[in-house]
């Protein structure tokens, strides 16, 4: 390793530089967002015929359209709408699958402000009709990702609606979820956790 001028290899300054370099390597993979990881995983599953799961497009409300010429239209003003359903849906092993993906920088809890009531209602309807429903939660400060089955999430949500906690504690997420391991292809193999919870347990 090359050191700045006047820095001896055994000095405290050199040790600090080494720690900074190590930190750059260790945290270099954290720039990839949860959504990007899941999109790559879904493409991997699709290409190998394992599942058909897609991200739902965010609805947009168009307000103004300009027509600079007869054959051309240009959107000059539009707004993102609040999604009325969850983020991802599709088919896996003959079952409908539906899930929400959320990322938080909070170290101690997952705040319910990150999810909308109508999204929970939609997931509850899918769950009631026999779908596989869950929430994927990433605690970005720890670089840890969990699959929380909807039936376990619902317990905390109903408590929240009855003036309970406004969040799920990090420790409770760890207890009630399946940890999603990271790899290369796919980076997040969340279907392995689906197999473990929904199929290997006899569901």
DARAVEN-V67193 format. One record per residue. N is the residue number from 1. PHI is phi in whole degrees, 0 to 359 (* if undefined). PSI is psi as a letter, one per 30 degrees, with the letter a starting at -180 (NA if undefined). D_FIRST is the distance of its C-alpha to the first C-alpha in whole Angstrom. Layout:
[[N PHI PSI D_FIRST] [N PHI PSI D_FIRST]]
This chain:
[[1 * k 0] [2 273 k 4] [3 252 l 6] [4 299 l 10] [5 304 k 13] [6 87 g 14] [7 257 k 12] [8 276 k 11] [9 305 e 9] [10 266 g 12] [11 282 l 14] [12 295 e 15] [13 296 e 13] [14 295 e 10] [15 297 e 11] [16 295 e 13] [17 296 e 10] [18 298 e 9] [19 296 e 12] [20 297 e 13] [21 296 e 10] [22 299 e 12] [23 294 e 15] [24 298 e 15] [25 290 e 14] [26 294 e 17] [27 258 g 19] [28 297 f 19] [29 275 f 22] [30 280 f 24] [31 287 f 25] [32 285 k 28] [33 281 l 31] [34 300 e 33] [35 300 e 36] [36 296 e 34] [37 301 e 33] [38 290 e 36] [39 298 e 37] [40 293 e 35] [41 296 e 36] [42 295 e 40] [43 294 e 39] [44 299 e 38] [45 298 e 41] [46 294 e 43] [47 296 f 42] [48 261 g 43] [49 68 g 46] [50 272 e 45] [51 199 l 46] [52 240 j 47] [53 226 k 46] [54 227 l 45] [55 278 k 44] [56 283 k 47] [57 293 k 47] [58 287 k 47] [59 294 k 51] [60 236 k 51] [61 259 j 54] [62 274 k 55] [63 256 e 57] [64 229 k 57] [65 232 k 57] [66 259 k 58] [67 239 i 60] [68 296 f 59] [69 212 l 61] [70 297 e 63] [71 262 g 61] [72 233 k 58] [73 233 k 57] [74 233 k 54] [75 284 j 53] [76 258 f 53] [77 208 k 53] [78 206 l 52] [79 226 k 50] [80 286 k 49] [81 272 l 51] [82 287 k 50] [83 301 k 50] [84 267 f 53] [85 231 a 52] [86 276 l 48] [87 284 e 45] [88 230 k 45] [89 206 l 48] [90 168 a 49] [91 233 k 51] [92 211 k 49] [93 52 h 51] [94 77 g 54] [95 243 k 54] [96 287 k 53] [97 235 k 50] [98 213 k 49] [99 207 l 46] [100 251 k 44] [101 238 k 41] [102 228 k 39] [103 236 k 36] [104 226 k 36] [105 264 g 33] [106 288 k 36] [107 276 f 34] [108 248 f 38] [109 198 l 40] [110 251 j 41] [111 288 k 43] [112 290 f 47] [113 297 f 46] [114 282 f 44] [115 223 k 47] [116 262 l 50] [117 298 e 53] [118 292 f 55] [119 290 e 52] [120 295 e 52] [121 300 e 56] [122 298 e 55] [123 296 e 53] [124 295 e 56] [125 297 e 58] [126 296 e 56] [127 294 e 55] [128 298 e 59] [129 269 g 60] [130 93 g 58] [131 284 l 54] [132 273 j 51] [133 230 k 50] [134 200 l 47] [135 236 k 44] [136 261 k 40] [137 242 k 38] [138 247 k 35] [139 267 j 33] [140 294 f 30] [141 292 f 29] [142 257 f 29] [143 56 h 28] [144 239 k 31] [145 233 k 34] [146 229 k 38] [147 255 j 41] [148 256 j 44] [149 303 k 47] [150 300 e 50] [151 298 f 52] [152 279 e 50] [153 299 e 49] [154 300 e 52] [155 300 e 53] [156 288 e 51] [157 295 e 52] [158 295 e 56] [159 296 e 55] [160 298 e 53] [161 294 f 57] [162 259 h 59] [163 67 g 57] [164 270 a 54] [165 299 k 51] [166 266 g 49] [167 198 l 46] [168 252 k 45] [169 297 k 43] [170 305 e 39] [171 295 e 40] [172 289 e 43] [173 300 e 41] [174 299 e 39] [175 290 e 43] [176 265 g 45] [177 246 l 42] [178 255 k 40] [179 290 k 37] [180 267 j 35] [181 280 k 32] [182 259 k 30] [183 215 b 29] [184 252 e 28] [185 230 j 32] [186 279 l 33] [187 294 e 31] [188 238 j 33] [189 269 i 36] [190 288 f 39] [191 291 f 42] [192 296 e 41] [193 289 e 41] [194 297 e 45] [195 302 e 46] [196 296 e 45] [197 273 e 47] [198 264 f 50] [199 249 e 50] [200 288 f 50] [201 268 g 51] [202 92 g 55] [203 281 NA 55]]
